[in-house]
Amino acid sequence: MTKHMKLLTFLGTNTYYSTTYVWQDQEKQTEYVAAALAEFFPVETIQVFLTAEARAKHWQAFQQAVPQAKDIDIPSGQSEDELWQIFEAVVNSVESDETIILDVTHSFRSIPLFVFLAGIYLQKARNVKIAGVYYGAYERNQERSPIFDLTPTLKFAEWLTATDKFLNTGSAKELGQLLSTVQQDFYRQGRQNQEPIAPKALRQFGDRIQAISDSIELVRPLKLMEETARLEKIPAQTLKTEVGMFAQPFALLLDRIQADYSQFALDNPRQADAQQALKKQFDLLCWYVDKSLSAQSILLSREWIVSALCVELERDYLQKSEREVIEHSLNQLVEWSKDKDHNPKPDELGSVITNLEGLSKLWSQLRDMRNDLAHTEMRQNSLSASDMTRFVREELLTRLRELFGDLN
């Protein structure tokens, strides 16, 4: 490590005894872990959080051991309000983009938990880098006391955040990044020469679920089918073994992700049976609705109607010219529905759809919603977000099923 760092440490009211703290090949005899950490790491600033009681008992001796320390008063954490005051004090002691290490050895009651929460908050909100979280394991009857590295526990928070995003939105992008990072770090640290097994499938799986997430977010159903088919080709047992050894927080999610995404898998979707591909796209649309992804639902359903009519009329649904013919017929249908006496009825659509009035109304709504989304509300009479969300949640799938029962 070469970067200057800020050390955040705490003092309680216990009696601290001198011991030899050990970190890797370094040692220091002291009563205070912070004094050892300040020598073991390139610490430039030391912030000490202490209550009035801790100040009275330790501050004078601590100043002698760590002269460069700066004190910050905190309450004792006996109420929720005081706990949040401690959280605020920790957060306010750090500037954006700083690098810090945390010493939780002498913190007391629930303060270590709030220190971790504050650290996670600083990482996300202020781009603070946490270089380490350390605990000095003092034992009264032992001459030497090891310093434990608790930094990996911060990774659990990243797994938790990524898991929450997947469960709520279906996006596994962050989970994929974590898996890729696990494998990259393994080889960067040279562990392939020390461990009996080296990860080979984690990054591949991580890359695939990131690509799948991008396809879901950007409404690329054909690419999604390709990527999920590639995902299924990764050896399941190899993947489970590597997850168990190197990415245990991911183990409980592995089956869920594979089950969620495998329903969309289809090799070579552009050459596959059109009805099969269309069914996969409708499954994706249902998934969008279930995840409350309204914009994606509107965009895909508008295109799905065109595709479904192409398939019913035995046209190539991936040909732009064929799609334009169907779109023209649908727009003509809307005009016919408004004034049947003066506008021609699109007979081609009537040959495959019995409820032309229903199709006209749904197409008109989706056309307007799609245009409203594309123009980002830059119109005189834009649609409300709540109306579009309600439509997707309560009407969309029911009306599509009524019109295209055989294709979904």
Secondary structure per residue as TSV (DSSP state, phi and psi in degrees):
chain	resnum	aa	ss	phi	psi
A	1	M	-	360.0	133.9
A	2	T	-	-122.0	-16.9
A	3	K	S	-74.6	141.7
A	4	H	-	-70.0	144.5
A	5	M	E	-132.4	159.8
A	6	K	E	-108.0	129.8
A	7	L	E	-99.8	126.4
A	8	L	E	-106.2	123.0
A	9	T	E	-136.7	167.8
A	10	F	E	-131.9	151.6
A	11	L	E	-122.3	134.8
A	12	G	-	-106.3	-155.2
A	13	T	S	-114.4	5.5
A	14	N	S	-70.3	165.8
A	15	T	-	-86.8	126.3
A	16	Y	-	-104.2	130.6
A	17	Y	-	-106.2	151.3
A	18	S	-	-68.1	138.2
A	19	T	E	-153.7	167.5
A	20	T	E	-97.8	106.0
A	21	Y	E	-80.5	137.9
A	22	V	E	-122.9	128.2
A	23	W	E	-133.7	113.1
A	24	Q	T	52.9	-116.9
A	25	D	T	-102.2	16.4
A	26	Q	E	-110.2	148.3
A	27	E	E	-139.9	150.5
A	28	K	E	-155.2	131.5
A	29	Q	E	-91.0	123.7
A	30	T	E	-167.4	163.8
A	31	E	S	-84.2	-21.0
A	32	Y	-	-118.6	125.5
A	33	V	H	-58.3	-37.3
A	34	A	H	-58.0	-35.5
A	35	A	H	-64.9	-37.3
A	36	A	H	-70.3	-45.2
A	37	L	H	-62.5	-34.9
A	38	A	H	-65.2	-24.3
A	39	E	H	-90.6	-34.0
A	40	F	H	-74.1	-25.8
A	41	F	T	-125.5	155.5
A	42	P	T	-75.1	66.1
A	43	V	E	-81.4	129.8
A	44	E	E	-101.8	-37.5
A	45	T	E	-129.7	141.8
A	46	I	E	-124.3	121.4
A	47	Q	E	-106.8	123.4
A	48	V	E	-111.7	121.6
A	49	F	E	-98.7	127.6
A	50	L	E	-152.4	147.3
A	51	T	-	-81.8	172.1
A	52	A	H	-60.7	-38.4
A	53	E	H	-67.5	-42.0
A	54	A	H	-66.8	-36.4
A	55	R	H	-61.2	-46.2
A	56	A	H	-63.5	-34.6
A	57	K	H	-87.5	-35.4
A	58	H	H	-123.8	-19.9
A	59	W	H	-61.4	-41.0
A	60	Q	H	-63.1	-46.7
A	61	A	H	-67.3	-37.5
A	62	F	H	-65.6	-39.3
A	63	Q	H	-60.8	-36.6
A	64	Q	H	-68.1	-36.8
A	65	A	H	-77.0	-33.9
A	66	V	-	-133.1	81.1
A	67	P	T	-62.1	-28.8
A	68	Q	T	-83.3	2.8
A	69	A	E	-70.1	144.0
A	70	K	E	-116.5	133.5
A	71	D	E	-93.6	144.8
A	72	I	E	-134.3	120.9
A	73	D	E	-75.2	138.6
A	74	I	-	-137.3	154.7
A	75	P	-	-73.8	176.5
A	76	S	-	-84.9	-4.1
A	77	G	-	76.7	35.9
A	78	Q	-	-92.3	0.1
A	79	S	S	-145.2	166.2
A	80	E	H	-60.6	-40.8
A	81	D	H	-61.9	-41.2
A	82	E	H	-68.1	-34.7
A	83	L	H	-63.5	-40.4
A	84	W	H	-70.4	-29.0
A	85	Q	H	-65.1	-38.7
A	86	I	H	-64.9	-45.5
A	87	F	H	-56.5	-46.7
A	88	E	H	-64.6	-39.1
A	89	A	H	-63.3	-42.2
A	90	V	H	-64.9	-47.7
A	91	V	H	-61.8	-42.6
A	92	N	H	-73.3	-12.0
A	93	S	T	-84.4	-3.5
A	94	V	S	-122.5	135.2
A	95	E	-	-92.5	161.0
A	96	S	T	-58.5	142.5
A	97	D	T	69.6	9.2
A	98	E	-	-76.0	161.7
A	99	T	E	-110.4	128.1
A	100	I	E	-130.0	158.3
A	101	I	E	-125.6	148.4
A	102	L	E	-114.1	131.4
A	103	D	E	-111.3	113.3
A	104	V	-	-107.5	16.8
A	105	T	S	-61.7	-49.9
A	106	H	S	-101.3	8.1
A	107	S	-	-74.2	158.1
A	108	F	-	-133.1	170.1
A	109	R	T	49.1	-127.5
A	110	S	T	-94.4	8.9
A	111	I	H	-59.7	-40.4
A	112	P	H	-54.9	-38.9
A	113	L	H	-61.6	-44.3
A	114	F	H	-69.5	-29.8
A	115	V	H	-64.5	-44.2
A	116	F	H	-62.0	-44.4
A	117	L	H	-61.1	-42.8
A	118	A	H	-63.5	-40.1
A	119	G	H	-61.9	-44.3
A	120	I	H	-63.0	-42.4
A	121	Y	H	-61.0	-45.1
A	122	L	H	-63.0	-38.8
A	123	Q	H	-59.7	-45.3
A	124	K	H	-80.5	-44.1
A	125	A	H	-87.1	-28.9
A	126	R	H	-125.2	10.9
A	127	N	-	56.2	35.7
A	128	V	-	-81.8	136.3
A	129	K	E	-96.6	125.1
A	130	I	E	-95.8	106.0
A	131	A	E	-76.3	-20.9
A	132	G	E	-178.0	151.7
A	133	V	E	-125.0	124.6
A	134	Y	E	-129.0	150.3
A	135	Y	E	-136.5	124.3
A	136	G	E	-86.9	114.8
A	137	A	-	-88.4	75.9
A	138	Y	-	-71.7	133.6
A	139	E	-	-128.2	124.8
A	140	R	T	-59.4	-34.3
A	141	N	T	-95.0	8.6
A	142	Q	-	-113.2	140.3
A	143	E	S	-74.4	-31.1
A	144	R	E	-117.0	140.6
A	145	S	E	-127.0	117.6
A	146	P	E	-73.0	150.5
A	147	I	E	-100.6	122.8
A	148	F	E	-93.1	140.1
A	149	D	E	-92.3	110.1
A	150	L	-	-98.7	9.1
A	151	T	T	-55.4	-38.7
A	152	P	H	-57.2	-23.4
A	153	T	H	-64.4	-25.2
A	154	L	H	-65.4	-27.1
A	155	K	H	-63.3	-30.2
A	156	F	H	-59.3	-36.8
A	157	A	H	-64.2	-38.9
A	158	E	H	-65.7	-40.8
A	159	W	H	-62.7	-40.8
A	160	L	H	-63.5	-45.3
A	161	T	H	-62.4	-44.9
A	162	A	H	-65.7	-37.5
A	163	T	H	-64.7	-44.7
A	164	D	H	-59.9	-41.3
A	165	K	H	-65.0	-41.7
A	166	F	H	-63.3	-46.6
A	167	L	H	-64.7	-33.0
A	168	N	H	-90.3	-32.6
A	169	T	H	-118.9	-14.0
A	170	G	-	84.7	-4.2
A	171	S	-	-85.0	125.0
A	172	A	-	-108.8	22.9
A	173	K	H	-60.2	-47.7
A	174	E	H	-66.2	-37.8
A	175	L	H	-63.2	-41.6
A	176	G	H	-62.3	-40.5
A	177	Q	H	-63.5	-40.4
A	178	L	H	-63.5	-43.2
A	179	L	H	-63.1	-44.4
A	180	S	H	-62.1	-39.7
A	181	T	H	-65.5	-39.1
A	182	V	H	-57.2	-47.2
A	183	Q	H	-69.3	-41.8
A	184	Q	H	-61.1	-44.3
A	185	D	H	-63.3	-37.4
A	186	F	H	-57.1	-48.2
A	187	Y	H	-77.7	-33.3
A	188	R	H	-63.4	-34.4
A	189	Q	T	-84.0	-0.1
A	190	G	T	71.0	23.2
A	191	R	G	-75.2	-12.7
A	192	Q	G	-63.6	-19.8
A	193	N	G	-90.8	-5.0
A	194	Q	T	-116.3	-29.1
A	195	E	S	-96.0	148.9
A	196	P	S	-70.3	-27.1
A	197	I	-	-128.5	138.5
A	198	A	-	-115.5	139.7
A	199	P	-	-69.7	133.6
A	200	K	S	-127.4	-24.7
A	201	A	S	-99.4	-15.8
A	202	L	H	-61.6	-48.3
A	203	R	H	-66.4	-39.0
A	204	Q	H	-60.7	-45.2
A	205	F	H	-65.9	-42.8
A	206	G	H	-60.6	-43.5
A	207	D	H	-62.4	-40.2
A	208	R	H	-65.7	-45.7
A	209	I	H	-72.8	-23.9
A	210	Q	H	-68.7	-42.7
A	211	A	H	-65.1	-39.0
A	212	I	H	-62.5	-43.6
A	213	S	H	-63.1	-40.2
A	214	D	H	-62.3	-42.4
A	215	S	H	-64.6	-38.4
A	216	I	H	-66.4	-46.5
A	217	E	H	-64.2	-39.4
A	218	L	T	-97.9	11.2
A	219	V	T	55.0	62.1
A	220	R	-	-114.9	75.3
A	221	P	H	-61.9	-36.5
A	222	L	H	-69.6	-42.9
A	223	K	H	-64.0	-36.9
A	224	L	H	-60.0	-43.6
A	225	M	H	-62.0	-41.4
A	226	E	H	-63.4	-46.8
A	227	E	H	-67.3	-38.8
A	228	T	H	-69.5	-32.7
A	229	A	H	-65.5	-39.7
A	230	R	H	-66.4	-34.8
A	231	L	H	-60.8	-40.4
A	232	E	H	-67.8	-17.0
A	233	K	T	-84.7	-9.5
A	234	I	S	-72.4	125.8
A	235	P	-	-54.6	119.7
A	236	A	H	-62.7	-43.3
A	237	Q	H	-69.1	-39.9
A	238	T	H	-59.7	-44.6
A	239	L	H	-63.3	-45.4
A	240	K	H	-62.2	-40.8
A	241	T	H	-62.5	-46.3
A	242	E	H	-68.3	-39.4
A	243	V	H	-61.7	-43.6
A	244	G	H	-62.6	-32.6
A	245	M	H	-88.1	-35.7
A	246	F	H	-120.4	-13.8
A	247	A	-	-145.0	57.3
A	248	Q	G	-56.5	-36.8
A	249	P	G	-59.5	-20.2
A	250	F	G	-85.6	-14.1
A	251	A	H	-58.2	-42.7
A	252	L	H	-69.9	-19.2
A	253	L	H	-95.1	-16.4
A	254	L	H	-56.2	-51.4
A	255	D	H	-64.3	-37.7
A	256	R	H	-64.4	-43.9
A	257	I	H	-65.7	-44.9
A	258	Q	H	-62.5	-39.6
A	259	A	H	-68.1	-41.9
A	260	D	H	-64.0	-41.5
A	261	Y	H	-89.4	-27.2
A	262	S	H	-64.3	-23.9
A	263	Q	T	-63.6	-19.1
A	264	F	T	-97.1	-2.3
A	265	A	-	-69.2	132.6
A	266	L	-	-160.8	119.2
A	267	D	S	-69.1	139.1
A	268	N	S	45.6	59.8
A	269	P	T	-60.3	-26.8
A	270	R	T	-72.0	-25.4
A	271	Q	T	-102.1	-5.2
A	272	A	S	-75.3	168.3
A	273	D	-	-55.2	128.0
A	274	A	H	-61.8	-40.6
A	275	Q	H	-66.1	-37.4
A	276	Q	H	-64.7	-44.1
A	277	A	H	-63.8	-39.1
A	278	L	H	-65.2	-38.0
A	279	K	H	-64.1	-41.0
A	280	K	H	-61.9	-39.5
A	281	Q	H	-67.1	-36.4
A	282	F	H	-68.3	-35.4
A	283	D	H	-60.7	-40.8
A	284	L	H	-64.5	-40.9
A	285	L	H	-60.8	-44.1
A	286	C	H	-60.1	-39.1
A	287	W	H	-65.4	-42.1
A	288	Y	H	-58.3	-46.6
A	289	V	H	-62.8	-42.7
A	290	D	H	-62.5	-34.2
A	291	K	T	-88.8	5.7
A	292	S	T	60.5	34.5
A	293	L	-	-93.3	80.5
A	294	S	H	-68.0	-42.9
A	295	A	H	-61.1	-46.5
A	296	Q	H	-63.3	-37.8
A	297	S	H	-62.0	-44.0
A	298	I	H	-66.7	-45.8
A	299	L	H	-61.9	-46.7
A	300	L	H	-70.3	-41.2
A	301	S	H	-65.1	-36.3
A	302	R	H	-61.0	-46.4
A	303	E	H	-71.9	-32.0
A	304	W	H	-64.9	-37.1
A	305	I	H	-60.4	-45.3
A	306	V	H	-61.5	-45.4
A	307	S	H	-61.8	-43.9
A	308	A	H	-62.7	-41.5
A	309	L	H	-68.5	-37.3
A	310	C	H	-58.5	-46.3
A	311	V	H	-65.1	-43.6
A	312	E	H	-62.7	-33.3
A	313	L	T	-95.7	10.0
A	314	E	T	59.0	41.6
A	315	R	-	-106.0	159.8
A	316	D	-	-78.4	109.6
A	317	Y	T	-72.2	-10.4
A	318	L	T	-97.2	-3.3
A	319	Q	-	-85.2	124.0
A	320	K	H	-58.0	-44.3
A	321	S	H	-63.7	-38.2
A	322	E	H	-67.2	-40.2
A	323	R	H	-65.0	-38.7
A	324	E	H	-64.3	-35.6
A	325	V	H	-62.4	-45.5
A	326	I	H	-66.1	-43.0
A	327	E	H	-60.9	-40.6
A	328	H	H	-62.0	-42.3
A	329	S	H	-63.9	-39.5
A	330	L	H	-66.4	-42.1
A	331	N	H	-65.4	-37.1
A	332	Q	H	-64.4	-37.2
A	333	L	H	-61.3	-41.3
A	334	V	H	-61.9	-42.9
A	335	E	H	-66.0	-42.0
A	336	W	H	-59.6	-40.5
A	337	S	H	-64.9	-31.0
A	338	K	H	-75.7	-35.9
A	339	D	-	-149.2	88.3
A	340	K	T	-69.4	-21.5
A	341	D	T	-78.1	-26.6
A	342	H	T	-116.3	-5.8
A	343	N	S	-118.8	140.9
A	344	P	-	-72.1	146.2
A	345	K	-	-84.6	128.9
A	346	P	-	-74.3	90.8
A	347	D	H	-61.8	-30.5
A	348	E	H	-59.6	-42.2
A	349	L	H	-67.2	-36.1
A	350	G	H	-64.9	-19.1
A	351	S	T	-74.3	-17.5
A	352	V	T	-123.0	-15.4
A	353	I	-	-123.5	123.9
A	354	T	S	-81.6	-36.2
A	355	N	-	-96.5	78.2
A	356	L	H	-69.4	-31.4
A	357	E	H	-64.1	-44.3
A	358	G	H	-63.5	-41.7
A	359	L	H	-63.6	-43.3
A	360	S	H	-59.1	-46.8
A	361	K	H	-63.7	-44.6
A	362	L	H	-66.4	-43.9
A	363	W	H	-62.3	-42.0
A	364	S	H	-61.1	-43.2
A	365	Q	H	-65.3	-48.3
A	366	L	H	-66.0	-36.9
A	367	R	H	-61.1	-45.0
A	368	D	H	-66.8	-41.6
A	369	M	H	-66.4	-42.9
A	370	R	H	-60.7	-45.1
A	371	N	H	-64.9	-37.7
A	372	D	H	-65.2	-39.7
A	373	L	H	-65.6	-45.2
A	374	A	H	-63.8	-33.1
A	375	H	T	-94.8	8.3
A	376	T	T	45.6	46.4
A	377	E	T	71.1	10.3
A	378	M	-	-84.4	60.4
A	379	R	S	-142.5	161.3
A	380	Q	T	-64.3	-43.4
A	381	N	T	-120.6	74.6
A	382	S	-	-79.2	157.7
A	383	L	-	-83.8	152.4
A	384	S	-	-83.1	145.7
A	385	A	H	-62.3	-37.8
A	386	S	H	-65.8	-36.6
A	387	D	H	-67.9	-41.7
A	388	M	H	-65.4	-42.0
A	389	T	H	-63.2	-43.4
A	390	R	H	-63.4	-42.7
A	391	F	H	-58.6	-47.3
A	392	V	I	-62.9	-44.5
A	393	R	I	-70.4	-38.1
A	394	E	I	-106.8	-23.8
A	395	E	I	-121.4	-38.3
A	396	L	I	-52.5	-57.6
A	397	L	H	-66.1	-39.5
A	398	T	H	-59.7	-45.2
A	399	R	H	-71.2	-34.8
A	400	L	H	-66.0	-40.7
A	401	R	H	-65.8	-37.0
A	402	E	H	-65.0	-36.0
A	403	L	H	-84.2	-35.1
A	404	F	-	-127.7	50.8
A	405	G	G	-52.5	-38.0
A	406	D	G	-77.4	-15.2
A	407	L	G	-104.4	5.5
A	408	N	-	-136.7	360.0
